[in-house]
Amino acid sequence: MKKTNKKRSKIDGSFTAIENKLTGSIPWRDLPISARYLYFEIKKKWAGRDRGHIEFTHKEAREFMVGSTFEIHRDKLIERGFIDVVDRGGLWGQKAVLALSDRWKKWGTKDFIVVDIEGLFPKNSHFFQKGHQHYKKK
């Protein structure tokens, strides 16, 4: 008689895991719930592929939060070391390319790498003029 394994996984379909070490960290606990949810959505988009190349648009973010809320919480995730920006995208529907980061593990130490958010996402209109280093044609 053939033995069968009667223990089967109750998980149906794909899932997104967030490590206990991450969710128990100080920088995570200081995040607003909306920022945590944004991290979850970014990680869900990752789906186990390349941690350093996750394409994410403002349009996708607007499916679950207002654009300005997305920007505020994206910046909080960057500041605390949960994500990094590979390519900021933005103009003419270009996708931002994000990367999952482990910088948060060094939060509160001298080894923590601080990212200049204002340098990444300047508010000045001259940034989008021809001749600026980040200006991209359609």
NUVOLO-151555 format. One record per residue (C-alpha): residue number from 1; residue in one letter; x, y, z. Coordinates in steps of 0.001 Angstrom, whole numbers, plus 500000, padded with zeros to 6 digits. Example, Ala and Ser with C-alpha at 12.3 -4.5 7.8 and 13.67 -1.06 7.14 Angstrom:
! NUVOLO-151555
<1 'a' <512300 495500 507800>> <2 's' <513670 498940 507140>> 
//
This chain:
! NUVOLO-151555
<1 'm' <500000 500000 500000>> <2 'k' <501316 503403 498995>> <3 'k' <501865 506030 501703>> <4 't' <500645 509501 500898>> <5 'n' <501541 512710 502617>> <6 'k' <498270 514021 503978>> <7 'k' <499858 517281 505160>> <8 'r' <499271 519842 502465>> <9 's' <500019 523504 502426>> <10 'k' <497056 525716 503156>> <11 'i' <498630 528455 501009>> <12 'd' <496846 528720 497712>> <13 'g' <498667 530691 495025>> <14 's' <501522 533126 495422>> <15 'f' <502332 535114 498531>> <16 't' <504583 537949 499672>> <17 'a' <506690 537415 502758>> <18 'i' <508126 540151 504920>> <19 'e' <510811 539017 507344>> <20 'n' <510188 539205 511086>> <21 'k' <513570 540875 511580>> <22 'l' <512443 543700 509280>> <23 't' <509003 544160 510853>> <24 'g' <510516 544140 514345>> <25 's' <513090 546811 513537>> <26 'i' <512929 550368 514912>> <27 'p' <512839 552066 511493>> <28 'w' <509889 549833 510489>> <29 'r' <507924 550469 513671>> <30 'd' <508323 554234 513129>> <31 'l' <506770 554049 509654>> <32 'p' <503140 555067 509110>> <33 'i' <500824 552210 508140>> <34 's' <500487 553622 504598>> <35 'a' <504275 553494 504129>> <36 'r' <504290 549884 505311>> <37 'y' <501554 549077 502821>> <38 'l' <503532 550769 500033>> <39 'y' <506555 548616 500930>> <40 'f' <504344 545545 500753>> <41 'e' <503097 546548 497274>> <42 'i' <506658 547172 496057>> <43 'k' <507812 543842 497448>> <44 'k' <504789 542110 495907>> <45 'k' <505809 543549 492531>> <46 'w' <509325 542150 493077>> <47 'a' <507932 538582 493207>> <48 'g' <511312 536967 493871>> <49 'r' <513025 538241 490767>> <50 'd' <515810 540880 490671>> <51 'r' <515880 542831 493993>> <52 'g' <517656 545660 492210>> <53 'h' <515161 546203 489400>> <54 'i' <511526 546713 490376>> <55 'e' <509597 548932 487973>> <56 'f' <506927 551014 489664>> <57 't' <504880 553893 488248>> <58 'h' <502878 556687 489855>> <59 'k' <499870 555296 488001>> <60 'e' <500270 551941 489785>> <61 'a' <500606 553712 493117>> <62 'r' <497426 555725 492464>> <63 'e' <495498 552456 492387>> <64 'f' <495811 552310 496187>> <65 'm' <496912 555796 497359>> <66 'v' <496907 559448 496326>> <67 'g' <499981 560602 494351>> <68 's' <501261 563008 497014>> <69 't' <500799 560336 499702>> <70 'f' <502788 557925 497551>> <71 'e' <505652 560423 497270>> <72 'i' <505715 561112 501019>> <73 'h' <505766 557421 501936>> <74 'r' <508193 556479 499155>> <75 'd' <510563 559082 500603>> <76 'k' <510131 557621 504108>> <77 'l' <511005 554141 502806>> <78 'i' <514111 555552 501130>> <79 'e' <515150 557602 504180>> <80 'r' <514904 554580 506481>> <81 'g' <516762 552276 504095>> <82 'f' <514024 549907 502925>> <83 'i' <514198 550850 499235>> <84 'd' <516663 552617 496948>> <85 'v' <516061 554447 493686>> <86 'v' <517899 553027 490677>> <87 'd' <516175 555314 488135>> <88 'r' <513665 557904 489265>> <89 'g' <511596 557923 486046>> <90 'g' <508556 560175 486239>> <91 'l' <508490 562248 483052>> <92 'w' <506212 561161 480227>> <93 'g' <505117 558036 482053>> <94 'q' <508609 556632 482540>> <95 'k' <508707 553945 485181>> <96 'a' <510732 554457 488310>> <97 'v' <513130 551607 488962>> <98 'l' <513399 550740 492641>> <99 'a' <515540 548271 494548>> <100 'l' <514851 546500 497819>> <101 's' <517546 547615 500232>> <102 'd' <519118 546279 503402>> <103 'r' <520362 549717 504549>> <104 'w' <517724 549619 507305>> <105 'k' <519818 547004 509113>> <106 'k' <522371 549717 509950>> <107 'w' <519756 552296 511005>> <108 'g' <520959 554331 513961>> <109 't' <524637 553432 513483>> <110 'k' <527481 555459 512007>> <111 'd' <527550 553004 509085>> <112 'f' <524004 553863 507964>> <113 'i' <524072 555454 504494>> <114 'v' <521877 558555 504372>> <115 'v' <520242 559307 501005>> <116 'd' <519612 562906 499943>> <117 'i' <515906 562862 499013>> <118 'e' <515967 566484 497798>> <119 'g' <518803 565566 495444>> <120 'l' <516851 562592 494098>> <121 'f' <513541 564393 493650>> <122 'p' <514158 568153 493353>> <123 'k' <511120 570413 493513>> <124 'n' <512501 573119 491200>> <125 's' <511080 573430 487703>> <126 'h' <514533 574022 486144>> <127 'f' <515174 570322 486718>> <128 'f' <512934 569457 483775>> <129 'q' <514455 571902 481297>> <130 'k' <516627 570876 478370>> <131 'g' <520276 570810 479291>> <132 'h' <519740 569560 482852>> <133 'q' <521610 566322 483594>> <134 'h' <518402 564392 484399>> <135 'y' <516359 565699 481456>> <136 'k' <515202 562835 479250>> <137 'k' <513465 563009 475911>> <138 'k' <510297 561032 475302>> 
//
